[in-house]
Amino acid sequence: MELWKAKMRQEHRGFTIVEVLISITLLSLVLMALYKSADLMRASNLHLFNYLKKSSNTLKGSKTLYMDLMHADHNITINTEEKFHRLTISNTSHSLYGLAQAKVIWLVYKTDHTLLRVEGGEYNMPLKNEERAEIDVIAKNIELFKIYKSKKKDKVLAMIQIKGQDPQIFMSQNIPEAPPKPPETNSTTPPNANQPAVANGANVQPSP
């Protein structure tokens, strides 16, 4: 009986302090590794979220620019400002603010290389106090904003790129052409000798 009790005591003995300390140390190492892994995953997800957000802004801006061009008339002007282009669409029916016809300007602002879209009625840049226009920030950290027109001026190629991202390139086709100029009439052309001349509203027949 005593031998059985001694055996039971040996089987049910507790952990020693050394074993407890080793277990705590191992558990701490595992928790630190898990925390570091979770922190890296959180940072990676945040980076991916910011990247997708910028990408969606770029895609949204590209779509808006495409619609501005597709609903524009022939009055499209491209100017070079430093390494970026400024696009002026004098008349487009694509409006973000309910205008029947709008003037839209796309430009890159120097601060943070911010791509802006300006929409309004009649206005000039820079805006004056009495002029009203809506300004939308399309994207920041722009590295590329170039607009090119074909020789026939019926196609427009646009390129937009945000720093650290792939460029967005698209082409708008079938841009309306400018209407042909009316033929100039020469008022100094003398009347045909075979036609009767008109003087003071009366027909004057040529003498035989």
Number of C-alpha atoms within 10 A of each C-alpha: 6 7 7 8 10 10 11 11 10 9 9 8 8 9 8 8 9 9 11 11 11 11 12 12 12 12 12 12 12 12 12 12 12 12 12 12 12 12 12 12 12 12 12 12 12 12 12 12 12 12 14 12 12 19 19 13 17 23 15 14 21 19 13 17 19 20 16 23 26 19 16 22 17 17 14 19 13 16 13 12 10 9 10 19 18 17 22 17 21 19 20 22 18 22 18 13 10 9 14 11 16 24 23 29 22 21 21 27 14 11 9 11 18 18 26 18 20 18 22 21 17 12 16 13 8 7 10 10 6 7 13 14 19 12 14 14 14 20 22 20 17 22 19 20 22 19 19 15 17 10 8 8 16 15 19 20 15 19 15 22 20 22 13 10 14 10 16 17 13 15 14 17 15 11 20 16 13 11 7 6 6 6 6 6 7 7 6 6 7 7 10 8 8 7 10 13 14 11 8 6 7 9 10 12 10 10 4 3
